[in-house]
Amino acid sequence: MHAVGLFEAKTHLSEYVTRAEAGEEVIITRHNKPVAKIVPLHAKPVAPVQVIPKFVQRTFNMGPLLVKETNMNRLVAELDNLEFIKLTARLERAARTRKRANEAA
């Protein structure tokens, strides 16, 4: 049995419904007092859902890597360099535009 606050239950309702489908009961609390329970409609003998830490949930089951891991750092560094070059060029254009505006005034 798992207890969660009302806001947490509202935010992650689909996760708790999935847990209920798997046979787990979830108690919803308001101000730390139990007020409701999510239970499976039909009892199925299924293993309980494994709780995955939130930092893992974002990357869990995203499929195979599209890039070799050995090349990943190099590619990220290249992207950072390209973004830096673009930013520098944009700042130089803005400085030239300001200089021309000051000269014209």
C-alpha positions as CSV (number, residue, x, y, z in Angstrom):
1,M,0.0,0.0,0.0
2,H,1.3,3.4,-0.9
3,A,0.1,6.8,0.5
4,V,0.4,10.1,-1.5
5,G,-0.8,13.6,-1.0
6,L,-3.7,15.0,-3.0
7,F,-1.5,17.3,-5.1
8,E,1.0,14.5,-5.8
9,A,-1.9,12.2,-6.8
10,K,-3.4,14.8,-9.1
11,T,0.0,15.5,-10.7
12,H,0.8,11.8,-11.3
13,L,-2.6,10.3,-11.5
14,S,-1.8,8.1,-14.5
15,E,1.1,6.5,-12.7
16,Y,-1.1,5.7,-9.7
17,V,-3.8,4.2,-11.9
18,T,-1.2,2.0,-13.6
19,R,-0.1,0.9,-10.1
20,A,-3.8,0.1,-9.3
21,E,-4.1,-1.9,-12.5
22,A,-1.1,-3.9,-11.4
23,G,-2.8,-4.7,-8.1
24,E,-1.4,-2.1,-5.8
25,E,-3.5,0.0,-3.6
26,V,-2.8,3.8,-3.3
27,I,-4.2,5.9,-0.5
28,I,-4.7,9.6,-1.1
29,T,-4.2,11.9,1.8
30,R,-5.3,15.5,2.5
31,H,-3.3,17.3,5.2
32,N,-1.8,13.9,6.1
33,K,-5.2,12.3,6.7
34,P,-6.4,9.5,4.5
35,V,-9.4,10.5,2.4
36,A,-9.5,8.2,-0.6
37,K,-8.1,5.0,-2.0
38,I,-7.3,3.9,-5.5
39,V,-7.8,0.2,-5.8
40,P,-7.8,-2.3,-8.8
41,L,-11.3,-2.8,-10.2
42,H,-10.5,-6.5,-10.9
43,A,-7.9,-8.2,-8.8
44,K,-5.1,-9.6,-11.0
45,P,-2.2,-11.5,-9.7
46,V,0.5,-9.2,-11.1
47,A,3.8,-8.2,-9.6
48,P,3.8,-4.7,-8.0
49,V,5.1,-1.9,-10.1
50,Q,8.8,-1.1,-9.5
51,V,9.3,2.4,-8.2
52,I,11.8,4.2,-10.4
53,P,13.5,7.3,-9.0
54,K,12.4,10.5,-10.7
55,F,15.8,11.3,-12.1
56,V,15.7,7.9,-14.0
57,Q,12.2,8.3,-15.2
58,R,13.2,10.9,-17.8
59,T,15.6,8.7,-19.5
60,F,14.0,5.3,-18.8
61,N,13.1,3.2,-21.9
62,M,14.1,5.8,-24.5
63,G,15.3,3.1,-26.9
64,P,18.8,2.6,-28.3
65,L,21.3,5.4,-28.5
66,L,21.4,7.2,-31.8
67,V,25.1,8.1,-31.4
68,K,28.0,6.1,-30.1
69,E,28.8,6.9,-26.5
70,T,32.4,7.5,-27.4
71,N,31.4,10.3,-29.8
72,M,28.8,11.9,-27.6
73,N,31.2,14.3,-25.7
74,R,32.9,15.4,-28.9
75,L,29.5,16.1,-30.5
76,V,28.3,18.1,-27.5
77,A,31.6,20.1,-27.5
78,E,31.1,20.9,-31.2
79,L,27.5,22.0,-30.6
80,D,28.7,24.2,-27.7
81,N,31.3,25.7,-30.0
82,L,28.8,26.3,-32.8
83,E,26.4,28.1,-30.4
84,F,29.3,30.2,-29.1
85,I,30.2,31.2,-32.6
86,K,26.6,32.1,-33.4
87,L,26.3,34.2,-30.3
88,T,29.5,36.0,-30.9
89,A,28.5,36.8,-34.5
90,R,25.1,38.1,-33.3
91,L,26.7,40.3,-30.7
92,E,29.2,41.7,-33.2
93,R,26.3,42.5,-35.6
94,A,24.4,44.3,-32.8
95,A,27.6,46.3,-31.9
96,R,28.1,47.3,-35.5
97,T,24.4,48.4,-35.7
98,R,24.7,50.5,-32.5
99,K,28.0,52.0,-33.8
100,R,26.3,53.0,-37.1
101,A,23.3,54.4,-35.2
102,N,25.6,56.5,-33.0
103,E,27.6,57.7,-36.0
104,A,24.4,58.7,-37.8
105,A,23.1,60.7,-34.8
